[in-house]
C-alpha cells in the first residue's frame, strides 16, 4: 500500500481524499497521525502559485523536522470565484475558508442582488503531489455552478460523506443545472460535480503510470490470509441491547481464554475518524446510515484487526447486520465459526439497561421498544431469522445462561501455557502499557470514568512494574495523535480536552497481553 501523507488541519479534507483514492492501493494519512510536529504554515495570499510554492516549502521543512525526508505527501488548496464580484481579482479566491467564517448568506445574497444577480461561481481545487527523488506535480480541477437563491436552514451534514456539510461553501454551491446545493445531493450525483475529483484522478493516474500503485481488485479483499492455529475458534454473538452479549463474552474470556472483540468499538472508531470527537452528528444516526450504505464496513475493520492481533479463540459481539456475520464467516480463516442470537424479554433487558446506567435515554418501556424496533430494522431481525444461528435464552440467572450457552456452543479452552511469560513488560509498546494500566485500574465495568491523559499517565507509572517511568508528554502524544479501537473517547467542552477510557476490545487485548507477559509482583 502506497502511503501518502496529507498536510492539512482539516479532518474532513482527509476523509474526502481517502474517499477519492478508495479504488487504488493508496493509504491517505494525515500529517498529525504520523507525528506530533506542527502542521505546515498556510500563507494567506491571492496569488495561487505563490500560495502553493510557499505551502510546499513549509510542508517540506516540517516533513524533514519530523524525520520524514523520504515520505511522499500532498497539499490541496480550495478556492472559489464569485464571478459578479471578481472584477479586479478573484473573490473570495483562495481566502474562501476565512471569508466563510465572517459571511452570512443574507450578506452575499444582498450583494449579488445589487450586482445584477449574476450568481455564477467556480469552485477550484489545486493539488500538489511530492514524491522524493521523483519530483513535484500539480493537478487542477474545477466545477461551475451558482450560489443558491435560498439557504436551507434545516440542512445537516451528511453522516457518511462529511464534506457534503452545512458549514463550508458547499452549503451554498448549486453545481451545474441542479436545483439544490451539492450537500443535499445523493452521493452518486454529488460525485459527478466533485470539484476535487478530477485533480485526484489525475494524480492517481500519474502515480499509477510511474508503476507505484495500481487499482484495487474488487474481488480480492484479503489475499494474505494465514491460518495460525489449527484449533482456532470464533463465536459471533448477537442480540438486542442488554440481552447479555458482553456478559457471555466476559465468561468466555475468563473460563476459555477467548479474546473479546466488540464490533461497536469499531463503529465508534469509524465515527471518530469521520467526524471527530466534537461533532454534532449523532453516533446513532451515523451507525444506521453507514450500515445501510456500507453494511460490511465494520466487519472489514474487525477482519483487518484480526490479521494484526492473532489469538486462536475469539468472540465477536455487537454486529447488527446479516451481511456482517456473513462477511466474517466467509473471510475469516478459523477452525470453526459458530453463531448465536441471545434472547431475553424486553422488560428484563430494560431493567438491566437502567441498572447499568449506560446512558440517560431508553429508560421507559416505550423508549426501549423504539430502540428495539430500530435495532431489528437495522438488521438484527434478519439474523434472528437465520436458521444457522443458534438461539440461546438469557431470561433467568447468569449461571443458567452460561450453562445453556456452553451446552449449545461447546466452547473449547485455549491452553495458553506456551504463550505465558514469553514477553517482558519493559519491551511492550507504550500503547500496550496504557491498555494494561487501564485494565488493572478498571473496577466499574461499563461505568468506568473517562480520564485525562495526565490521569492515565499516573496510572501507567503506578500500576505497571516499570524500571523507568514513562513521560507524560509521550502518553499524551500517543493518545492525542489518532483514534484507536482500544480506547473510547469523549470531549470535555468545559476544559477543552479529550477524555479516554478502555473499550471492551481494549479489555480483551489487555487480557491477552497479561497472558503473554512476565510481571514482577513485588513492583505492583
C-alpha positions, 0 to 999 in steps of 0.5 A, a space after each residue: 500500500 502506497 502511503 501518502 501523507 496529507 498536510 492539512 488541519 482539516 479532518 474532513 479534507 482527509 476523509 474526502 481524499 481517502 474517499 477519492 483514492 478508495 479504488 487504488 492501493 493508496 493509504 491517505 494519512 494525515 500529517 498529525 497521525 504520523 507525528 506530533 510536529 506542527 502542521 505546515 504554515 498556510 500563507 494567506 495570499 491571492 496569488 495561487 502559485 505563490 500560495 502553493 510554492 510557499 505551502 510546499 516549502 513549509 510542508 517540506 521543512 516540517 516533513 524533514 523536522 519530523 524525520 520524514 525526508 523520504 515520505 511522499 505527501 500532498 497539499 490541496 488548496 480550495 478556492 472559489 470565484 464569485 464571478 459578479 464580484 471578481 472584477 479586479 481579482 478573484 473573490 473570495 479566491 483562495 481566502 474562501 475558508 476565512 471569508 466563510 467564517 465572517 459571511 452570512 448568506 443574507 450578506 452575499 445574497 444582498 450583494 449579488 442582488 445589487 450586482 445584477 444577480 449574476 450568481 455564477 461561481 467556480 469552485 477550484 481545487 489545486 493539488 500538489 503531489 511530492 514524491 522524493 527523488 521523483 519530483 513535484 506535480 500539480 493537478 487542477 480541477 474545477 466545477 461551475 455552478 451558482 450560489 443558491 437563491 435560498 439557504 436551507 436552514 434545516 440542512 445537516 451534514 451528511 453522516 457518511 460523506 462529511 464534506 457534503 456539510 452545512 458549514 463550508 461553501 458547499 452549503 451554498 454551491 448549486 453545481 451545474 443545472 441542479 436545483 439544490 446545493 451539492 450537500 443535499 445531493 445523493 452521493 452518486 450525483 454529488 460525485 459527478 460535480 466533485 470539484 476535487 475529483 478530477 485533480 485526484 484522478 489525475 494524480 492517481 493516474 500519474 502515480 499509477 503510470 510511474 508503476 507505484 500503485 495500481 487499482 484495487 481488485 474488487 474481488 480480492 479483499 484479503 489475499 494474505 490470509 494465514 491460518 495460525 492455529 489449527 484449533 482456532 475458534 470464533 463465536 459471533 454473538 448477537 442480540 438486542 441491547 442488554 440481552 447479555 452479549 458482553 456478559 457471555 463474552 466476559 465468561 468466555 474470556 475468563 473460563 476459555 481464554 477467548 479474546 473479546 472483540 466488540 464490533 461497536 468499538 469499531 463503529 465508534 472508531 469509524 465515527 471518530 475518524 469521520 467526524 471527530 470527537 466534537 461533532 454534532 452528528 449523532 453516533 446513532 444516526 451515523 451507525 444506521 446510515 453507514 450500515 445501510 450504505 456500507 453494511 460490511 464496513 465494520 466487519 472489514 475493520 474487525 477482519 483487518 484487526 484480526 490479521 494484526 492481533 492473532 489469538 486462536 479463540 475469539 468472540 465477536 459481539 455487537 454486529 447488527 447486520 446479516 451481511 456482517 456475520 456473513 462477511 466474517 464467516 466467509 473471510 475469516 480463516 478459523 477452525 470453526 465459526 459458530 453463531 448465536 442470537 441471545 434472547 431475553 424479554 424486553 422488560 428484563 433487558 430494560 431493567 438491566 439497561 437502567 441498572 447499568 446506567 449506560 446512558 440517560 435515554 431508553 429508560 421507559 418501556 416505550 423508549 426501549 421498544 423504539 430502540 428495539 424496533 430500530 435495532 431489528 430494522 437495522 438488521 438484527 431481525 434478519 439474523 434472528 431469522 437465520 436458521 444457522 444461528 443458534 438461539 440461546 435464552 438469557 431470561 433467568 440467572 447468569 449461571 443458567 445462561 452460561 450453562 445453556 450457552 456452553 451446552 449449545 456452543 461447546 466452547 473449547 479452552 485455549 491452553 495458553 501455557 506456551 504463550 505465558 511469560 514469553 514477553 517482558 513488560 519493559 519491551 511492550 509498546 507504550 500503547 500496550 502499557 496504557 491498555 494494561 494500566 487501564 485494565 488493572 485500574 478498571 473496577 466499574 465495568 461499563 461505568 468506568 470514568 473517562 480520564 485525562 491523559 495526565 490521569 492515565 499517565 499516573 496510572 501507567 507509572 503506578 500500576 505497571 512494574 516499570 524500571 523507568 517511568 514513562 513521560 507524560 508528554 509521550 502518553 499524551 502524544 500517543 493518545 492525542 495523535 489518532 483514534 484507536 479501537 482500544 480506547 473510547 473517547 469523549 470531549 470535555 467542552 468545559 476544559 477543552 480536552 479529550 477524555 479516554 477510557 478502555 473499550 471492551 476490545 481494549 479489555 480483551 487485548 489487555 487480557 491477552 497481553 497479561 497472558 503473554 507477559 512476565 510481571 514482577 509482583 513485588 513492583 505492583 
